[in-house]
């Protein structure tokens, strides 16, 4: 996953989690406020009903809500004195709708002008939590959609431009070569952190380039300085070997010395080649088939090997077979 997408994913999770938690708290607070408002209405309605009934000398009991929003039943004094105004959610069956609906119910007690005690339950209008939840969910879905589109646009225009110097640095490091260091420079940026990062990387690369060039120059100079005395030594030994006063034993020893110098010269060239390979100074790359290479070399030396009566054999490996 790309860094910019990783950052966007974290921001999205945090954002949606925060909004979801906010939505839950908002719903709880809204429902609590609605209930408080309804309870205040029920309290005012209770006072109005009691005011209307206080002048009635005979208060008739009403045990069903029917077309009214309250019920009244006569109770004894001890029970009435224990009753405190209480509010709760309840389910009421509606004969008109032929189903149950949610409402708030106030339970209270009062004494009439004749000194009789009554319990009264006052019912609020329908409290439809389902519709409230649906409206909140619909609003939240719209909010989530808006936030999602805003996040995508932020990713495309804001975060992408903000992280642009970082990706430029990655491309620069990917294309960087020690032997081609001077051909490209890091782009400038107004973001302080990326500017410091570019500066640090540039210093580090410059240091490595200087070390690489020093090592390369040292190896080339050392190889050249070593190759020259070896070649001079070989030439002098070859000239010395032409002296007719030398015995066969001495000529043999000189030949051995010349052979040792030649091996040393070949070793020096091989080490120089390996150093260039390790430093990746050979840009071009190609696949080689050793089977074809050995076949061509064998064919080139076929006449000489037959003349010297030398038999050259090798095992050619192929998929699943050895030849």
C-alpha positions as CSV (number, residue, x, y, z in Angstrom):
1,X,0.0,0.0,0.0
2,X,1.3,3.4,-0.9
3,X,2.1,5.9,1.9
4,X,-0.5,8.4,0.6
5,X,-3.2,5.7,0.6
6,X,-2.1,4.5,4.0
7,X,-2.4,8.0,5.4
8,X,-5.8,8.4,3.7
9,X,-7.0,5.1,5.2
10,X,-6.0,6.2,8.7
11,X,-7.6,9.6,8.3
12,X,-10.8,8.0,7.0
13,X,-11.1,5.5,9.8
14,X,-10.5,8.2,12.4
15,X,-13.0,10.5,10.7
16,X,-15.8,8.0,10.3
17,X,-15.3,6.6,13.8
18,X,-15.5,10.1,15.2
19,X,-18.6,11.0,13.2
20,X,-20.2,7.6,14.2
21,X,-19.5,8.3,17.9
22,X,-20.8,11.9,17.5
23,X,-24.0,10.6,15.8
24,X,-24.7,8.2,18.7
25,X,-24.1,11.0,21.2
26,X,-26.2,13.4,19.1
27,X,-29.1,10.9,19.0
28,X,-28.9,10.3,22.7
29,X,-28.9,14.0,23.5
30,X,-31.6,14.7,21.0
31,X,-33.9,12.0,22.3
32,X,-33.2,13.2,25.9
33,X,-34.1,16.7,25.0
34,X,-37.3,15.6,23.2
35,X,-38.3,13.6,26.2
36,X,-37.6,16.6,28.5
37,X,-39.7,18.8,26.3
38,X,-42.5,16.3,26.3
39,X,-42.3,15.8,30.0
40,X,-42.6,19.6,30.5
41,X,-45.7,19.6,28.3
42,X,-47.1,16.7,30.3
43,X,-46.5,18.6,33.5
44,X,-48.3,21.7,32.1
45,X,-51.1,19.6,30.8
46,X,-51.5,17.9,34.2
47,X,-51.8,21.3,35.9
48,X,-54.4,22.4,33.4
49,X,-56.4,19.2,33.9
50,X,-56.3,19.5,37.7
51,X,-57.4,23.2,37.5
52,X,-60.4,22.1,35.4
53,X,-61.3,19.3,37.8
54,X,-60.8,21.1,41.1
55,X,-64.2,22.9,40.9
56,X,-66.1,19.6,40.2
57,X,-67.8,18.4,43.4
58,X,-67.9,14.8,42.0
59,X,-65.0,13.7,39.9
60,X,-65.9,10.6,37.9
61,X,-63.3,7.9,37.4
62,X,-62.0,7.3,33.9
63,X,-60.2,4.0,33.6
64,X,-59.5,4.1,29.8
65,X,-57.9,6.8,27.7
66,X,-60.5,6.5,24.9
67,X,-60.7,9.9,23.4
68,X,-59.0,11.7,26.3
69,X,-55.4,11.9,27.1
70,X,-55.7,11.0,30.7
71,X,-57.2,8.4,33.1
72,X,-58.3,9.0,36.7
73,X,-59.0,6.6,39.5
74,X,-59.8,7.0,43.1
75,X,-57.1,5.9,45.6
76,X,-56.7,6.0,49.4
77,X,-54.7,8.7,51.2
78,X,-51.7,6.5,52.1
79,X,-51.2,5.4,48.5
80,X,-51.7,9.0,47.1
81,X,-49.1,10.4,49.5
82,X,-46.5,7.9,48.3
83,X,-47.0,8.8,44.6
84,X,-44.4,11.1,43.1
85,X,-44.6,12.6,39.6
86,X,-42.9,10.0,37.3
87,X,-42.3,9.9,33.6
88,X,-41.7,6.7,31.5
89,X,-42.0,5.4,28.0
90,X,-44.9,3.1,27.3
91,X,-46.8,1.3,24.5
92,X,-50.4,2.3,23.9
93,X,-52.8,0.4,21.7
94,X,-54.5,2.6,19.1
95,X,-57.9,1.2,18.0
96,X,-57.8,3.7,15.1
97,X,-54.4,2.5,13.8
98,X,-55.0,-1.0,15.1
99,X,-51.4,-1.2,16.5
100,X,-49.3,-0.1,19.4
101,X,-47.4,3.1,19.4
102,X,-44.8,4.7,21.8
103,X,-45.7,7.5,24.1
104,X,-44.7,9.2,27.3
105,X,-46.8,8.6,30.4
106,X,-46.9,10.9,33.5
107,X,-48.2,9.3,36.7
108,X,-49.2,11.7,39.5
109,X,-51.7,12.1,42.3
110,X,-53.8,15.0,43.6
111,X,-56.5,15.8,46.1
112,X,-59.9,17.3,45.1
113,X,-61.7,20.2,46.8
114,X,-63.7,17.6,48.8
115,X,-60.6,16.1,50.2
116,X,-60.7,12.9,48.1
117,X,-57.5,11.5,46.6
118,X,-57.0,10.5,43.0
119,X,-54.3,9.0,40.8
120,X,-54.0,10.4,37.3
121,X,-52.0,9.2,34.4
122,X,-51.5,11.7,31.5
123,X,-50.5,10.5,28.1
124,X,-48.4,12.4,25.6
125,X,-48.7,12.4,21.8
126,X,-47.1,9.6,19.9
127,X,-43.3,9.4,20.3
128,X,-42.0,7.8,17.1
129,X,-38.4,6.8,17.7
130,X,-38.3,4.9,14.4
131,X,-38.9,7.9,12.3
132,X,-36.4,9.9,14.3
133,X,-33.8,7.2,13.9
134,X,-34.5,7.0,10.1
135,X,-34.1,10.7,9.7
136,X,-30.9,10.7,11.6
137,X,-29.5,7.8,9.6
138,X,-30.5,9.4,6.4
139,X,-28.8,12.6,7.4
140,X,-25.7,10.7,8.5
141,X,-25.5,8.8,5.2
142,X,-25.6,12.1,3.4
143,X,-22.9,13.4,5.8
144,X,-20.8,10.2,5.3
145,X,-21.1,10.5,1.5
146,X,-20.1,14.2,1.6
147,X,-17.1,13.3,3.9
148,X,-16.1,10.5,1.6
149,X,-16.2,12.7,-1.5
150,X,-14.3,15.4,0.4
151,X,-11.7,12.8,1.5
152,X,-11.2,11.6,-2.1
153,X,-10.8,15.1,-3.3
154,X,-8.4,15.8,-0.5
155,X,-6.4,12.8,-1.5
156,X,-6.3,13.8,-5.1
157,X,-5.5,17.4,-4.8
158,X,-4.1,18.1,-1.3
159,X,-2.3,15.0,-0.1
160,X,-1.0,14.1,-3.5
161,X,0.6,17.6,-4.0
162,X,1.8,17.6,-0.4
163,X,3.7,14.3,-0.8
164,X,4.9,15.1,-4.3
165,X,8.5,16.0,-3.2
166,X,8.7,12.7,-1.4
167,X,7.8,10.7,-4.5
168,X,10.2,12.8,-6.5
169,X,12.9,11.9,-4.0
170,X,12.1,8.2,-4.4
171,X,12.3,8.4,-8.2
172,X,15.6,10.3,-7.9
173,X,17.1,7.6,-5.6
174,X,15.7,4.8,-7.9
175,X,17.5,6.4,-11.0
176,X,20.6,7.4,-9.1
177,X,24.0,6.0,-10.2
178,X,27.3,6.7,-8.6
179,X,29.0,7.2,-12.0
180,X,26.2,9.4,-13.3
181,X,25.7,11.5,-10.2
182,X,26.2,15.0,-11.7
183,X,23.5,14.6,-14.3
184,X,20.5,15.3,-12.0
185,X,19.7,17.4,-9.0
186,X,16.9,17.2,-6.5
187,X,14.0,19.5,-7.1
188,X,13.3,22.3,-4.6
189,X,10.3,22.3,-2.3
190,X,8.7,24.9,0.1
191,X,7.9,22.2,2.7
192,X,10.6,22.5,5.4
193,X,10.7,18.8,6.3
194,X,11.1,17.6,2.7
195,X,13.6,20.3,2.1
196,X,15.7,19.1,5.0
197,X,15.3,15.5,3.8
198,X,16.5,16.4,0.3
199,X,19.4,18.3,1.7
200,X,20.4,15.3,4.0
201,X,20.1,12.8,1.1
202,X,22.0,15.1,-1.2
203,X,24.9,15.4,1.3
204,X,24.9,11.6,1.8
205,X,25.0,10.9,-1.9
206,X,27.7,13.4,-2.6
207,X,29.8,11.8,0.2
208,X,29.3,8.3,-1.4
209,X,30.1,9.7,-4.9
210,X,33.4,11.2,-3.6
211,X,34.3,7.9,-1.9
212,X,33.4,5.9,-5.0
213,X,35.5,8.2,-7.3
214,X,38.4,8.0,-4.9
215,X,38.3,4.2,-4.7
216,X,37.9,4.0,-8.5
217,X,40.9,6.2,-9.1
218,X,43.0,4.3,-6.5
219,X,42.2,0.9,-8.1
220,X,42.9,2.2,-11.6
221,X,46.2,3.8,-10.5
222,X,47.2,0.8,-8.4
223,X,46.5,-1.6,-11.3
224,X,48.3,0.6,-13.8
225,X,51.3,1.0,-11.5
226,X,51.5,-2.7,-10.8
227,X,51.0,-3.7,-14.4
228,X,53.9,-1.5,-15.6
229,X,56.7,-3.1,-13.5
230,X,55.3,-6.6,-14.2
231,X,55.5,-5.9,-18.0
232,X,59.0,-4.5,-17.6
233,X,60.1,-7.5,-15.5
234,X,58.7,-9.9,-18.1
235,X,60.5,-8.1,-21.0
236,X,63.8,-8.1,-19.1
237,X,63.5,-11.8,-18.3
238,X,62.7,-12.6,-21.9
239,X,65.8,-10.6,-23.1
240,X,67.9,-12.2,-20.4
241,X,66.7,-15.7,-21.6
242,X,68.2,-15.0,-25.1
243,X,71.7,-15.1,-23.5
244,X,73.5,-18.1,-25.1
245,X,75.6,-18.6,-22.0
246,X,72.6,-19.7,-19.9
247,X,72.3,-23.4,-19.1
248,X,69.0,-25.3,-19.8
249,X,68.4,-25.4,-16.0
250,X,68.7,-21.6,-15.8
251,X,66.4,-21.1,-18.8
252,X,63.8,-23.4,-17.2
253,X,63.9,-21.3,-14.0
254,X,63.6,-18.1,-16.0
255,X,60.6,-19.6,-17.8
256,X,59.0,-20.4,-14.5
257,X,59.6,-16.8,-13.3
258,X,58.1,-15.4,-16.5
259,X,55.1,-17.7,-16.2
260,X,54.6,-16.5,-12.6
261,X,54.7,-12.8,-13.7
262,X,52.2,-13.5,-16.5
263,X,49.8,-15.2,-14.0
264,X,50.3,-12.1,-11.7
265,X,49.5,-9.8,-14.6
266,X,46.4,-11.8,-15.4
267,X,45.3,-11.8,-11.8
268,X,45.8,-8.0,-11.7
269,X,43.5,-7.6,-14.8
270,X,40.9,-10.0,-13.3
271,X,40.8,-8.1,-10.0
272,X,40.4,-4.8,-11.9
273,X,37.5,-6.3,-13.9
274,X,35.9,-7.7,-10.7
275,X,36.2,-4.2,-9.1
276,X,34.4,-2.7,-12.1
277,X,31.7,-5.3,-11.9
278,X,31.2,-4.8,-8.2
279,X,31.0,-1.0,-8.7
280,X,28.4,-1.6,-11.5
281,X,30.5,0.3,-14.0
282,X,29.0,-1.8,-16.8
283,X,25.6,-0.4,-17.7
284,X,24.6,-2.8,-20.5
285,X,23.3,-6.2,-19.4
286,X,22.5,-9.2,-21.5
287,X,21.7,-12.9,-20.9
288,X,24.5,-15.3,-22.0
289,X,24.1,-19.0,-22.8
290,X,27.2,-20.8,-21.6
291,X,26.2,-23.8,-23.7
292,X,26.4,-21.8,-26.9
293,X,29.5,-20.0,-25.7
294,X,31.4,-23.2,-25.0
295,X,30.2,-24.8,-28.3
296,X,31.6,-21.8,-30.2
297,X,34.9,-21.9,-28.4
298,X,35.2,-25.7,-28.9
299,X,34.5,-25.2,-32.6
300,X,37.1,-22.4,-32.9
301,X,39.8,-24.6,-31.3
302,X,38.8,-27.8,-33.1
303,X,41.7,-27.8,-35.6
304,X,44.3,-27.0,-33.0
305,X,42.9,-29.7,-30.5
306,X,42.9,-32.3,-33.3
307,X,46.5,-31.4,-34.2
308,X,47.6,-31.7,-30.6
309,X,45.5,-34.8,-30.2
310,X,43.5,-33.1,-27.4
311,X,40.0,-34.3,-26.7
312,X,37.6,-31.6,-25.4
313,X,34.4,-32.7,-23.7
314,X,31.8,-31.0,-21.6
315,X,28.4,-31.7,-20.1
316,X,25.6,-29.6,-21.6
317,X,22.8,-29.3,-19.2
318,X,19.2,-28.8,-20.5
319,X,15.8,-29.0,-18.8
320,X,15.5,-32.5,-17.5
321,X,18.4,-33.9,-19.5
322,X,22.2,-34.0,-19.3
323,X,24.2,-34.4,-22.6
